[in-house]
Amino acid sequence: MNIWFPLLAVGSGILSSIEADCQGVHLVCWSTCTLPLDLPLSLVFCCMGSRQIHANPEPGFEEKNTNKLLRKMLVMLAGIDEGCISDCAGTGIVADIVGVGPPSSGKPKVRSIALRADMDALRMTEGNTTLPYRSKNQGVAHMCGHDGHMASLVGAASLINRRAHSLPSNCRVRLLFQPAEEGPGGAVPMIEAGCLDGVDECYGYHNWPPFKLGYLHVRSGPVMAHPTAFKIEIVGCGGHGSQPHLAVDPVLVAAHVVVALQSVVSRSVPSAEQAVVSVTMIHGGEATNVIPDKVTLQGTTRDLSPETYDLIVERIRAIVDGTCAMFGAKGTIEMNPLYDVLVNHKEQTEVVQSLARRHFGEDRVKEDGLPILGAEDFSYYLQKVPGCFFFLGGNERALRNWSQTGAPGERSNCMCHNTAFDFNDNVLPIAAVFWVRLVEQRLGVSLYSDAELPLALPPADDDDSKIDSQNDSRKENDGKVSKRSSGKASGSAPPPPPEAGAKTAADTIEGPIVLKQSKRARRG
């Protein structure tokens, strides 16, 4: 079995790839900082086991092999006793790191802190066809970064457990590996199974490609939305495609409904609120010359408050009822609310912000871009105990610009759930070390000095202006190469995008239709 992990490498000030074998597990080390020469192999800085997990994704409540792999990693790499690891909610895992140092004096406010990582993959096909560790399971892929979330938590576990002698015997770090975050939801079954019993606080994070690598985004209050899946069924009266006057066309009705739904947020939800209504599926018809009896619309709504949700439901019902009545059709609506709004606790959020400012730097801790209207069942942990959910940026300008679509087989900064998504491994050591610092702060202990365990952030001079300058330089060089080779050289760089205002083929071609200038004389 080959599992890849970046460990703290020794000595080098640049990224290095150092292979070593340890108890049958294949490891790879890297680092961006100088570290003591006596650093043991068992001190996992961050885990490239994410690549092994990435290649073997499993959907919600089917993460059996992921469970087995995590158990091996926790025992062999983190050194956690098997007796401290237990299954939870079927395929989930709860692992405890219990302090073995002298008990803390007095009554500390926090004695038990939980750190959570999600385990499941999405039911979708990965587009990274040239990726060496691409998904081996057809129709299932880690396109949201849960592979990296698990790996970074294992890395943190290794760092923490190595210094268990510095943890008071009456303190505990609980690791929660949760199944089915993408659906139907694993947090509630985990909680019902007792994963938060005796826990004082709970924390989690998500990688977020739009945010810059080396930045942490967090705020108190709502940070992620309440999602609702909806299904609208429009029933008309089918008929021959050439005789629409003898039918009640549900396709036409559905089209009007889709357009009208776009007004719900823009014209009904107060501008100070955030909400989304997206129709994502339209199904109807079986033949090109047949008007069907029925069309089904499905989609999602997102909101941050019960009042906004009630307003959205009211407007959807009014639009469907009114539009169907106008055309003589009938409509039914199903609303399926999913996770609750994720609300960060003020005190714990301020702790994360303060700690992040110390280790990331004042200008690298932001509230920008929040709330995000994605959804997370981490919300249910924070309904039971205080805690905070934050975001770690993964966007690297050096990858040549932000890409919303990505390019399968090439690294990009594309968004989660895109077929070209791949977790940015440079987030792993940042997440692992910050977990350690958070544990230290909340339990009132010191496990590592800053010199022993620095936060591996991108260089301070790796800012936008420098990257822009590098990209401009690349464009100039690309232009020179293009002129010398007349574009015929093998392996030459692709042409740069057109400058703003420059004419392109898109000015005369739209989709598959060629738009030619009319030869008819214009009428006065």
C-alpha positions as CSV (number, residue, x, y, z in Angstrom):
1,M,0.0,0.0,0.0
2,N,1.4,3.4,-1.0
3,I,0.3,6.4,1.0
4,W,1.8,9.8,0.4
5,F,2.4,12.3,3.1
6,P,4.4,15.5,3.3
7,L,6.3,15.5,6.6
8,L,8.5,18.2,8.2
9,A,11.7,17.9,6.2
10,V,15.0,18.6,7.8
11,G,17.3,21.5,7.1
12,S,16.2,22.6,3.6
13,G,14.8,26.1,3.0
14,I,13.1,25.1,-0.2
15,L,10.5,22.5,-1.2
16,S,12.2,19.1,-1.2
17,S,10.9,15.6,-1.9
18,I,12.5,13.1,0.4
19,E,11.2,9.6,0.4
20,A,11.3,7.2,3.4
21,D,9.7,4.0,4.4
22,C,8.1,3.6,7.8
23,Q,6.1,0.6,8.9
24,G,5.1,-0.3,5.4
25,V,3.8,3.2,4.6
26,H,5.4,5.2,1.8
27,L,6.1,8.8,2.8
28,V,7.3,11.9,1.1
29,C,8.6,14.9,3.0
30,W,8.7,18.6,2.2
31,S,9.1,21.9,3.9
32,T,9.5,25.6,3.3
33,C,11.4,26.3,6.5
34,T,14.6,25.2,8.3
35,L,13.9,22.7,11.1
36,P,16.0,20.9,13.7
37,L,18.1,18.0,12.4
38,D,16.9,15.6,15.1
39,L,13.3,15.9,13.9
40,P,11.7,12.4,14.1
41,L,9.9,10.9,11.1
42,S,6.8,10.3,13.2
43,L,6.2,14.1,13.4
44,V,3.8,14.6,10.6
45,F,3.7,18.1,9.4
46,C,1.0,17.6,6.9
47,C,-0.5,14.7,5.1
48,M,-0.4,13.9,1.4
49,G,-2.5,10.9,2.3
50,S,-5.1,13.2,0.7
51,R,-3.9,11.9,-2.6
52,Q,-4.5,8.3,-1.6
53,I,-7.9,9.3,-0.4
54,H,-8.5,11.4,-3.5
55,A,-7.9,8.4,-5.7
56,N,-10.3,6.2,-3.8
57,P,-13.4,8.4,-3.1
58,E,-16.6,7.1,-1.4
59,P,-20.0,8.8,-1.1
60,G,-21.9,9.6,2.1
61,F,-22.2,6.7,4.5
62,E,-20.2,4.4,2.2
63,E,-16.8,5.6,3.4
64,K,-15.7,2.1,4.6
65,N,-12.3,2.0,2.9
66,T,-11.7,5.6,3.9
67,N,-12.5,4.6,7.5
68,K,-9.9,1.8,7.3
69,L,-7.3,4.1,5.8
70,L,-7.8,6.8,8.4
71,R,-7.5,4.3,11.2
72,K,-4.2,3.1,9.9
73,M,-3.0,6.7,9.5
74,L,-4.0,7.6,13.0
75,V,-2.3,4.5,14.5
76,M,0.8,4.3,12.4
77,L,1.5,7.9,11.7
78,A,-0.1,9.8,14.6
79,G,0.7,7.2,17.1
80,I,-2.8,7.1,18.6
81,D,-3.7,4.0,20.6
82,E,-6.3,1.8,18.8
83,G,-8.3,1.8,22.1
84,C,-8.8,5.6,21.7
85,I,-10.3,5.2,18.2
86,S,-14.0,4.2,17.6
87,D,-16.5,4.1,14.8
88,C,-19.3,6.6,15.0
89,A,-22.5,6.9,12.9
90,G,-21.6,3.9,10.7
91,T,-18.5,5.0,8.8
92,G,-17.4,8.0,10.9
93,I,-14.5,8.0,13.4
94,V,-14.0,9.5,16.8
95,A,-10.4,9.5,18.1
96,D,-9.2,10.9,21.4
97,I,-5.8,12.3,22.3
98,V,-5.8,12.4,26.1
99,G,-3.1,14.3,27.9
100,V,-0.6,12.4,30.0
101,G,1.0,15.4,31.8
102,P,0.2,16.8,35.2
103,P,-3.4,17.8,35.6
104,S,-4.2,21.5,35.2
105,S,-4.8,23.4,38.4
106,G,-8.2,25.0,39.1
107,K,-11.1,24.7,36.8
108,P,-10.1,25.6,33.2
109,K,-13.0,26.8,31.1
110,V,-12.0,24.4,28.2
111,R,-10.9,20.9,29.0
112,S,-12.1,19.1,25.8
113,I,-11.9,20.5,22.3
114,A,-13.2,18.8,19.2
115,L,-11.7,19.3,15.7
116,R,-13.8,18.0,12.7
117,A,-13.1,16.9,9.2
118,D,-15.6,15.7,6.6
119,M,-15.0,12.3,4.8
120,D,-17.4,11.9,1.9
121,A,-16.9,12.5,-1.8
122,L,-19.4,13.8,-4.4
123,R,-21.4,11.7,-6.8
124,M,-19.8,13.2,-9.9
125,T,-17.2,12.4,-12.5
126,E,-13.7,13.9,-12.1
127,G,-12.5,15.8,-15.2
128,N,-8.8,15.6,-14.2
129,T,-8.1,12.7,-16.6
130,T,-4.3,13.2,-16.6
131,L,-4.0,13.5,-12.8
132,P,-1.9,10.5,-11.5
133,Y,-4.1,10.2,-8.4
134,R,-7.4,10.9,-10.1
135,S,-10.5,9.0,-8.9
136,K,-10.6,5.3,-9.5
137,N,-14.3,5.1,-8.7
138,Q,-16.5,6.0,-11.7
139,G,-19.1,8.6,-10.8
140,V,-17.6,9.5,-7.4
141,A,-14.9,12.1,-6.8
142,H,-13.4,14.3,-4.2
143,M,-14.3,17.6,-5.8
144,C,-14.8,19.6,-2.6
145,G,-11.5,19.0,-0.8
146,H,-12.6,16.7,1.9
147,D,-9.5,14.6,1.1
148,G,-7.4,17.5,2.2
149,H,-9.5,18.2,5.3
150,M,-9.0,14.7,6.5
151,A,-5.3,14.7,5.7
152,S,-4.6,18.0,7.5
153,L,-6.4,16.8,10.6
154,V,-4.3,13.6,10.7
155,G,-1.3,15.9,10.4
156,A,-2.4,17.9,13.3
157,A,-3.1,14.7,15.3
158,S,0.5,13.6,14.8
159,L,1.8,16.9,16.0
160,I,-0.4,17.0,19.0
161,N,0.0,13.4,20.1
162,R,3.7,13.7,19.9
163,R,3.5,16.3,22.7
164,A,0.8,14.5,24.7
165,H,3.1,14.7,27.7
166,S,2.6,18.5,27.6
167,L,-1.2,18.1,27.7
168,P,-2.8,18.0,31.2
169,S,-4.2,14.6,32.0
170,N,-7.6,16.2,32.6
171,C,-7.6,17.6,29.1
172,R,-8.5,16.0,25.8
173,V,-8.4,16.7,22.0
174,R,-11.2,14.9,20.1
175,L,-10.9,14.2,16.4
176,L,-14.2,13.9,14.5
177,F,-14.1,12.4,11.0
178,Q,-17.6,12.8,9.8
179,P,-19.3,11.0,6.9
180,A,-22.0,12.3,4.5
181,E,-21.5,16.1,4.8
182,E,-22.5,16.4,1.1
183,G,-25.7,14.6,2.0
184,P,-27.8,13.3,3.5
185,G,-25.9,14.7,6.5
186,G,-23.6,13.0,9.0
187,A,-23.4,15.6,11.7
188,V,-26.7,14.8,13.4
189,P,-26.1,11.0,13.5
190,M,-22.6,11.7,14.9
191,I,-24.1,13.9,17.6
192,E,-26.8,11.4,18.4
193,A,-24.1,8.7,18.8
194,G,-22.4,10.8,21.4
195,C,-19.4,12.4,19.5
196,L,-19.9,15.7,21.5
197,D,-20.3,14.1,24.9
198,G,-18.0,15.9,27.3
199,V,-16.8,18.3,24.6
200,D,-16.6,22.0,25.5
201,E,-15.9,23.5,22.1
202,C,-15.9,22.4,18.5
203,Y,-14.1,23.8,15.5
204,G,-14.0,23.1,11.7
205,Y,-12.7,24.6,8.5
206,H,-13.2,24.4,4.7
207,N,-10.8,25.2,1.9
208,W,-12.0,28.0,-0.3
209,P,-10.4,28.5,-3.7
210,P,-11.6,32.1,-4.2
211,F,-9.7,33.2,-1.1
212,K,-5.9,33.7,-1.3
213,L,-3.5,31.0,-0.2
214,G,-2.2,32.0,3.2
215,Y,-5.3,33.9,4.3
216,L,-7.9,32.9,6.8
217,H,-11.5,34.2,6.5
218,V,-13.9,34.1,9.5
219,R,-16.6,36.1,11.1
220,S,-19.1,35.7,13.9
221,G,-22.8,35.1,13.2
222,P,-24.1,33.4,10.1
223,V,-21.3,32.2,7.8
224,M,-23.1,29.6,5.7
225,A,-26.7,29.3,4.4
226,H,-29.8,27.2,5.0
227,P,-30.4,25.3,1.8
228,T,-33.7,23.9,0.5
229,A,-34.2,21.6,-2.4
230,F,-37.4,22.3,-4.3
231,K,-39.4,20.4,-6.9
232,I,-42.1,22.0,-9.1
233,E,-44.4,19.8,-11.2
234,I,-46.4,21.5,-13.9
235,V,-49.2,19.4,-15.4
236,G,-50.8,20.5,-18.7
237,C,-52.5,18.6,-21.5
238,G,-50.2,17.0,-24.1
239,G,-50.7,16.9,-27.8
240,H,-49.2,17.0,-31.2
241,G,-46.4,19.4,-31.7
242,S,-48.1,20.9,-34.8
243,Q,-51.3,21.5,-32.9
244,P,-50.4,23.5,-29.8
245,H,-53.8,25.2,-29.8
246,L,-55.3,21.9,-28.8
247,A,-52.9,21.4,-25.8
248,V,-51.9,23.1,-22.6
249,D,-48.2,23.2,-23.1
250,P,-46.4,22.6,-19.8
251,V,-43.0,23.4,-21.4
252,L,-44.2,27.0,-22.1
253,V,-45.6,27.3,-18.6
254,A,-42.3,26.0,-17.1
255,A,-40.3,28.5,-19.1
256,H,-42.4,31.4,-17.8
257,V,-42.1,30.0,-14.2
258,V,-38.2,29.8,-14.6
259,V,-38.0,33.4,-15.8
260,A,-40.4,34.7,-13.1
261,L,-38.4,32.9,-10.3
262,Q,-35.5,35.1,-11.1
263,S,-37.5,38.0,-9.6
264,V,-37.8,36.4,-6.2
265,V,-34.5,37.6,-4.9
266,S,-34.1,40.8,-7.0
267,R,-37.6,42.1,-6.3
268,S,-38.9,40.5,-3.1
269,V,-36.0,39.9,-0.8
270,P,-34.7,43.0,1.0
271,S,-31.4,44.3,-0.4
272,A,-29.8,44.0,3.0
273,E,-30.4,40.2,3.0
274,Q,-28.7,37.5,1.1
275,A,-30.6,34.8,-0.8
276,V,-30.4,32.6,-3.9
277,V,-33.1,30.8,-6.0
278,S,-31.6,28.6,-8.7
279,V,-33.4,26.3,-11.1
280,T,-30.9,23.6,-11.8
281,M,-32.9,20.8,-13.6
282,I,-35.7,20.8,-16.2
283,H,-37.2,17.5,-17.3
284,G,-40.0,16.9,-19.7
285,G,-40.9,15.4,-23.1
286,E,-39.9,12.3,-25.0
287,A,-40.2,13.2,-28.6
288,T,-39.6,16.3,-30.7
289,N,-43.1,16.3,-32.2
290,V,-45.0,15.6,-28.9
291,I,-46.1,18.2,-26.4
292,P,-45.7,16.4,-23.0
293,D,-48.3,16.3,-20.3
294,K,-45.9,17.2,-17.6
295,V,-42.6,19.1,-16.9
296,T,-40.6,19.0,-13.7
297,L,-38.4,21.7,-12.4
298,Q,-35.9,21.2,-9.6
299,G,-33.4,23.5,-7.9
300,T,-32.2,25.0,-4.7
301,T,-32.9,28.1,-2.5
302,R,-30.4,29.5,0.0
303,D,-31.2,31.9,2.9
304,L,-29.7,33.1,6.2
305,S,-32.9,33.6,8.2
306,P,-36.3,32.0,8.8
307,E,-38.0,35.2,7.7
308,T,-36.2,35.2,4.3
309,Y,-37.0,31.5,3.8
310,D,-40.7,32.1,4.5
311,L,-40.7,34.9,2.0
312,I,-39.0,32.8,-0.7
313,V,-41.5,30.0,-0.2
314,E,-44.4,32.4,-0.4
315,R,-43.2,34.0,-3.6
316,I,-42.4,30.6,-5.3
317,R,-46.0,29.4,-4.5
318,A,-47.5,32.6,-5.8
319,I,-45.5,32.5,-9.0
320,V,-46.3,28.8,-9.7
321,D,-50.0,29.2,-8.9
322,G,-50.4,32.4,-10.9
323,T,-48.5,31.3,-13.9
324,C,-50.3,27.9,-14.1
325,A,-53.6,29.7,-13.8
326,M,-52.7,32.1,-16.6
327,F,-52.1,29.2,-19.0
328,G,-54.7,26.7,-17.7
329,A,-52.2,24.3,-16.2
330,K,-51.8,22.9,-12.7
331,G,-48.8,23.1,-10.5
332,T,-47.5,21.4,-7.3
333,I,-44.5,22.4,-5.2
334,E,-42.4,20.4,-2.8
335,M,-39.9,22.2,-0.5
336,N,-37.3,20.0,1.2
337,P,-35.3,22.0,3.8
338,L,-31.8,20.7,4.4
339,Y,-29.2,22.0,6.9
340,D,-29.7,24.9,9.3
341,V,-27.8,28.2,8.9
342,L,-24.2,27.8,10.3
343,V,-23.8,30.4,13.0
344,N,-20.4,31.1,14.6
345,H,-20.3,31.9,18.3
346,K,-18.9,35.3,19.0
347,E,-16.3,34.4,21.7
348,Q,-14.8,31.5,19.9
349,T,-14.7,33.4,16.6
350,E,-12.8,36.3,18.3
351,V,-10.4,33.6,19.6
352,V,-9.8,32.3,16.1
353,Q,-9.4,35.8,14.7
354,S,-6.9,36.9,17.4
355,L,-4.9,33.7,17.0
356,A,-4.9,33.9,13.2
357,R,-3.7,37.5,13.3
358,R,-0.7,36.5,15.5
359,H,0.3,33.6,13.2
360,F,-0.9,34.7,9.8
361,G,-0.4,38.4,10.2
362,E,-3.0,41.2,10.7
363,D,-3.6,41.7,6.9
364,R,-4.1,38.0,6.2
365,V,-7.2,37.6,8.4
366,K,-10.4,38.8,6.7
367,E,-14.2,38.8,7.0
368,D,-14.5,39.6,3.3
369,G,-16.7,37.2,1.2
370,L,-18.7,36.0,4.2
371,P,-21.4,34.7,4.6
372,I,-21.1,32.1,1.8
373,L,-24.4,30.7,0.6
374,G,-23.0,27.2,0.4
375,A,-24.3,24.9,3.2
376,E,-22.6,22.8,5.9
377,D,-24.1,20.5,8.5
378,F,-21.3,21.7,10.9
379,S,-24.1,24.0,11.9
380,Y,-25.5,21.3,14.2
381,Y,-22.3,20.9,16.2
382,L,-22.5,24.6,17.0
383,Q,-26.1,24.3,18.1
384,K,-24.9,21.9,20.8
385,V,-21.6,23.4,21.9
386,P,-19.8,26.8,21.3
387,G,-17.3,26.9,18.4
388,C,-16.3,28.4,15.1
389,F,-16.1,27.4,11.4
390,F,-13.5,29.2,9.3
391,F,-12.1,29.2,5.7
392,L,-8.6,28.8,4.5
393,G,-7.8,30.3,1.1
394,G,-6.3,28.1,-1.7
395,N,-6.0,30.6,-4.5
396,E,-2.6,31.0,-6.0
397,R,-2.1,33.8,-8.5
398,A,1.0,32.0,-9.7
399,L,-1.2,29.5,-11.3
400,R,-1.9,32.2,-13.9
401,N,-5.2,33.8,-13.0
402,W,-8.4,32.8,-11.3
403,S,-10.4,30.2,-13.3
404,Q,-14.1,29.5,-12.6
405,T,-14.2,26.6,-15.0
406,G,-10.7,25.1,-14.7
407,A,-9.0,22.9,-17.3
408,P,-9.1,19.2,-16.7
409,G,-5.6,17.8,-16.4
410,E,-4.1,21.2,-15.4
411,R,-3.8,22.9,-12.1
412,S,-6.1,25.8,-11.7
413,N,-7.9,27.8,-9.0
414,C,-11.3,26.5,-10.0
415,M,-14.1,26.4,-7.6
416,C,-15.2,23.4,-5.4
417,H,-17.6,21.0,-7.1
418,N,-16.0,21.8,-10.5
419,T,-14.9,18.7,-12.5
420,A,-11.3,20.1,-12.6
421,F,-11.0,20.8,-8.9
422,D,-8.0,19.5,-7.0
423,F,-7.3,20.4,-3.3
424,N,-4.3,22.7,-3.1
425,D,-1.7,20.7,-1.2
426,N,-0.1,24.0,0.0
427,V,-3.1,24.4,2.3
428,L,-2.3,21.2,4.2
429,P,0.6,22.4,6.4
430,I,-1.1,25.7,7.1
431,A,-4.2,23.9,8.4
432,A,-2.3,21.3,10.4
433,V,-0.2,23.9,12.2
434,F,-3.1,26.2,12.9
435,W,-5.1,23.3,14.4
436,V,-2.2,22.8,16.8
437,R,-2.1,26.5,17.7
438,L,-5.8,26.5,18.3
439,V,-5.5,23.5,20.7
440,E,-2.7,25.2,22.6
441,Q,-4.7,28.4,23.0
442,R,-8.0,26.8,24.1
443,L,-6.4,24.3,26.5
444,G,-3.9,26.8,27.9
445,V,-0.8,24.8,27.0
446,S,2.4,25.2,24.9
447,L,3.3,22.3,22.7
448,Y,5.7,23.9,20.2
449,S,7.7,27.1,20.0
450,D,7.3,29.2,16.9
451,A,10.8,28.1,15.9
452,E,9.9,24.5,16.3
453,L,6.6,24.7,14.4
454,P,6.4,27.7,12.1
455,L,3.3,28.4,9.9
456,A,4.3,27.7,6.3
457,L,2.8,30.8,4.6
458,P,3.6,32.0,1.1
459,P,6.4,34.5,1.0
460,A,5.4,38.1,2.0
461,D,6.5,39.4,-1.4
462,D,4.2,36.9,-3.2
463,D,1.6,39.6,-3.7
464,D,-0.7,40.6,-6.6
465,S,1.6,43.2,-8.0
466,K,4.5,40.8,-8.2
467,I,2.5,38.1,-9.7
468,D,1.0,40.5,-12.2
469,S,4.5,41.6,-13.1
470,Q,5.5,38.0,-13.6
471,N,2.5,37.3,-15.8
472,D,3.2,40.5,-17.8
473,S,6.8,39.3,-18.3
474,R,5.5,35.9,-19.4
475,K,3.2,37.5,-21.9
476,E,6.2,39.5,-23.3
477,N,8.3,36.4,-23.5
478,D,5.4,34.4,-25.1
479,G,5.1,37.1,-27.7
480,K,8.8,37.0,-28.5
481,V,8.7,33.2,-28.8
482,S,5.7,33.4,-31.0
483,K,7.3,35.9,-33.4
484,R,10.5,33.8,-33.6
485,S,8.7,30.6,-34.2
486,S,5.7,31.9,-36.2
487,G,3.6,29.8,-33.9
488,K,4.9,26.5,-35.3
489,A,7.3,25.5,-32.6
490,S,6.3,22.3,-30.8
491,G,5.2,22.9,-27.2
492,S,5.0,26.7,-27.6
493,A,2.9,28.5,-25.0
494,P,-0.7,29.2,-26.0
495,P,-1.5,32.7,-27.2
496,P,-2.3,35.2,-24.5
497,P,-6.0,36.3,-24.2
498,P,-7.0,39.3,-26.3
499,E,-6.6,42.8,-24.9
500,A,-9.8,44.6,-23.8
501,G,-11.6,46.1,-26.8
502,A,-9.7,44.0,-29.4
503,K,-11.8,42.3,-32.1
504,T,-12.0,38.5,-31.9
505,A,-13.8,35.7,-33.7
506,A,-16.5,36.0,-31.1
507,D,-17.5,39.4,-32.6
508,T,-18.9,37.6,-35.6
509,I,-19.6,34.1,-34.3
510,E,-22.1,33.3,-31.6
511,G,-22.4,29.6,-30.7
512,P,-22.8,27.5,-33.9
513,I,-24.5,30.3,-35.8
514,V,-22.3,32.4,-38.2
515,L,-23.5,36.0,-38.2
516,K,-22.8,37.6,-41.6
517,Q,-23.4,41.2,-42.6
518,S,-26.7,41.5,-44.5
519,K,-26.4,42.5,-48.2
520,R,-29.8,44.0,-48.2
521,A,-30.0,47.7,-48.4
522,R,-31.3,49.4,-45.2
523,R,-34.7,51.0,-45.5
524,G,-34.8,54.7,-44.6
